[in-house]
Amino acid sequence: MRPFAVAVRFVLHAGQSAEFEPLIRQQAAQSLAEPGCLVFEIWQDPTRADEIFLWEVYESPEAFETHLKSDHFQRFDASVGGLVRTKSVETWNTALSFDRPESSETPDSDRSLS
């Protein structure tokens, strides 16, 4: 397996986080159901409510390309266009280390995302 990482940073128009959050949560759930998606984390700092950071890991660059072509991604991308001021995407294709968590328990920091 050759994992492929993606970091996405959304800067929303002021006051749009309440509308954006349910859409990105649904996108995360649908993405994690894809066979090639290993990690899809949503991060936010309460002091910067209009910024959202995604950390995604896929089995391969091809799995990420399949994700981008999925109906759910296409719908999400179209539905948030008016909410997003800027979006940046960075990718990494070489993991110096990569391990999946061994525990099936959700860490306390993740509980607020469900």
PyMOL commands that set and color helices and strands:
alter all, ss='L'
color gray80, all
select helices_A, chain A and resi 17-32+46-48+61-69+71-80+108-113
alter helices_A, ss='H'
color red, helices_A
select strands_A, chain A and resi 4-12+37-43+51-58+84-92
alter strands_A, ss='S'
color yellow, strands_A
deselect
rebuild
show_as cartoon
